[in-house]
Amino acid sequence: MSVLNARDIISAAVLSWQGVQALPHRFGGTEFRLGAKREIGHIHGDSLVDIPFPTQVREQLVSEGRAERHHILPDSGWISFYLRQPEHVTQAIELLKLSYDLAQKQVPSQINESR
């Protein structure tokens, strides 16, 4: 199951953040990058968002029930978030914002590259 127009709503929100660009993802879907190199997550259609986090953050999100381990790489820091209900769109945006905020702290110079 998916949420109609979830990709468009999520993309519009994420692309409003400074320094973020959208590109085709190598496994399909749309990838969101901060600067030239740092991926903050990607979306597959209207049904699935995958987001990278440090492993400790991933563990916290999974233990809180806010996300699932990545569907293909469960031992990585990546999470998978399935879009099954309309409220999941807002939750996905919140998770992507967390990834964005963490990425900004780690590579602040990349923001200036995309201005």
FENPEDA-V609813 format. One record per residue. N is the residue number from 1. RES is the residue in one small letter. PHI is phi in radians with two decimals (NA if undefined). PSI is psi in whole degrees, 0 to 359 (none if undefined). D_CENTER is the distance of its C-alpha to the mean C-alpha in whole Angstrom. Layout:
n:N res:RES phi:PHI psi:PSI d_center:D_CENTER
n:N res:RES phi:PHI psi:PSI d_center:D_CENTER
This chain:
n:1 res:m phi:NA psi:149 d_center:19
n:2 res:s phi:-2.41 psi:174 d_center:17
n:3 res:v phi:-1.95 psi:121 d_center:16
n:4 res:l phi:-0.96 psi:128 d_center:18
n:5 res:n phi:1.19 psi:14 d_center:16
n:6 res:a phi:-1.02 psi:316 d_center:13
n:7 res:r phi:-1.02 psi:315 d_center:11
n:8 res:d phi:-1.15 psi:318 d_center:14
n:9 res:i phi:-1.15 psi:314 d_center:13
n:10 res:i phi:-1.13 psi:315 d_center:9
n:11 res:s phi:-1.03 psi:316 d_center:10
n:12 res:a phi:-1.06 psi:318 d_center:13
n:13 res:a phi:-1.15 psi:310 d_center:11
n:14 res:v phi:-1.17 psi:322 d_center:9
n:15 res:l phi:-1.26 psi:350 d_center:12
n:16 res:s phi:-1.42 psi:350 d_center:14
n:17 res:w phi:-1.46 psi:140 d_center:13
n:18 res:q phi:-0.99 psi:130 d_center:15
n:19 res:g phi:1.48 psi:0 d_center:15
n:20 res:v phi:-1.62 psi:138 d_center:11
n:21 res:q phi:-2.28 psi:156 d_center:12
n:22 res:a phi:-1.92 psi:138 d_center:11
n:23 res:l phi:-2.44 psi:160 d_center:13
n:24 res:p phi:-1.12 psi:138 d_center:14
n:25 res:h phi:-1.54 psi:144 d_center:12
n:26 res:r phi:-1.10 psi:339 d_center:15
n:27 res:f phi:-1.91 psi:22 d_center:15
n:28 res:g phi:1.68 psi:156 d_center:14
n:29 res:g phi:1.59 psi:196 d_center:12
n:30 res:t phi:-2.12 psi:129 d_center:10
n:31 res:e phi:-1.77 psi:139 d_center:8
n:32 res:f phi:-1.90 psi:126 d_center:7
n:33 res:r phi:-2.11 psi:146 d_center:9
n:34 res:l phi:-1.77 psi:116 d_center:11
n:35 res:g phi:1.25 psi:202 d_center:15
n:36 res:a phi:-1.40 psi:332 d_center:16
n:37 res:k phi:-2.15 psi:335 d_center:14
n:38 res:r phi:-1.54 psi:109 d_center:11
n:39 res:e phi:-1.37 psi:131 d_center:8
n:40 res:i phi:-1.79 psi:355 d_center:5
n:41 res:g phi:2.65 psi:172 d_center:3
n:42 res:h phi:-2.59 psi:158 d_center:5
n:43 res:i phi:-2.15 psi:138 d_center:7
n:44 res:h phi:-1.90 psi:102 d_center:11
n:45 res:g phi:1.01 psi:219 d_center:13
n:46 res:d phi:-1.80 psi:21 d_center:13
n:47 res:s phi:-2.24 psi:341 d_center:13
n:48 res:l phi:-2.61 psi:134 d_center:10
n:49 res:v phi:-2.12 psi:132 d_center:6
n:50 res:d phi:-2.02 psi:134 d_center:6
n:51 res:i phi:-2.41 psi:133 d_center:4
n:52 res:p phi:-1.50 psi:140 d_center:7
n:53 res:f phi:-2.49 psi:159 d_center:9
n:54 res:p phi:-1.03 psi:147 d_center:13
n:55 res:t phi:-0.95 psi:321 d_center:15
n:56 res:q phi:-1.10 psi:320 d_center:17
n:57 res:v phi:-1.19 psi:316 d_center:14
n:58 res:r phi:-0.98 psi:315 d_center:12
n:59 res:e phi:-1.04 psi:318 d_center:16
n:60 res:q phi:-1.13 psi:314 d_center:16
n:61 res:l phi:-1.08 psi:319 d_center:13
n:62 res:v phi:-1.19 psi:316 d_center:15
n:63 res:s phi:-1.15 psi:331 d_center:18
n:64 res:e phi:-1.43 psi:354 d_center:18
n:65 res:g phi:1.36 psi:16 d_center:16
n:66 res:r phi:-1.51 psi:347 d_center:13
n:67 res:a phi:-2.81 psi:171 d_center:11
n:68 res:e phi:-2.03 psi:156 d_center:13
n:69 res:r phi:-1.00 psi:152 d_center:13
n:70 res:h phi:-0.99 psi:137 d_center:12
n:71 res:h phi:-1.16 psi:339 d_center:14
n:72 res:i phi:-2.00 psi:325 d_center:16
n:73 res:l phi:-2.05 psi:69 d_center:15
n:74 res:p phi:-1.15 psi:340 d_center:16
n:75 res:d phi:-1.66 psi:2 d_center:17
n:76 res:s phi:-1.55 psi:182 d_center:15
n:77 res:g phi:-1.42 psi:355 d_center:12
n:78 res:w phi:-1.25 psi:146 d_center:9
n:79 res:i phi:-2.07 psi:158 d_center:9
n:80 res:s phi:-2.04 psi:139 d_center:9
n:81 res:f phi:-2.29 psi:117 d_center:9
n:82 res:y phi:-1.57 psi:136 d_center:12
n:83 res:l phi:-1.69 psi:93 d_center:12
n:84 res:r phi:-1.92 psi:338 d_center:16
n:85 res:q phi:-2.39 psi:154 d_center:17
n:86 res:p phi:-0.91 psi:322 d_center:17
n:87 res:e phi:-1.17 psi:343 d_center:16
n:88 res:h phi:-1.17 psi:335 d_center:13
n:89 res:v phi:-1.09 psi:312 d_center:11
n:90 res:t phi:-1.10 psi:319 d_center:12
n:91 res:q phi:-1.13 psi:321 d_center:11
n:92 res:a phi:-1.13 psi:319 d_center:7
n:93 res:i phi:-1.09 psi:319 d_center:7
n:94 res:e phi:-1.08 psi:319 d_center:9
n:95 res:l phi:-1.17 psi:318 d_center:6
n:96 res:l phi:-1.11 psi:324 d_center:4
n:97 res:k phi:-1.15 psi:322 d_center:8
n:98 res:l phi:-1.08 psi:315 d_center:9
n:99 res:s phi:-1.07 psi:317 d_center:7
n:100 res:y phi:-1.05 psi:312 d_center:8
n:101 res:d phi:-1.09 psi:318 d_center:11
n:102 res:l phi:-1.13 psi:319 d_center:12
n:103 res:a phi:-1.13 psi:321 d_center:11
n:104 res:q phi:-1.06 psi:321 d_center:14
n:105 res:k phi:-1.20 psi:328 d_center:16
n:106 res:q phi:-1.48 psi:325 d_center:16
n:107 res:v phi:-2.39 psi:63 d_center:17
n:108 res:p phi:-1.10 psi:334 d_center:18
n:109 res:s phi:-1.18 psi:336 d_center:20
n:110 res:q phi:-1.19 psi:335 d_center:17
n:111 res:i phi:-1.09 psi:321 d_center:17
n:112 res:n phi:-1.21 psi:335 d_center:21
n:113 res:e phi:-1.10 psi:329 d_center:20
n:114 res:s phi:-1.74 psi:9 d_center:19
n:115 res:r phi:-1.41 psi:none d_center:21
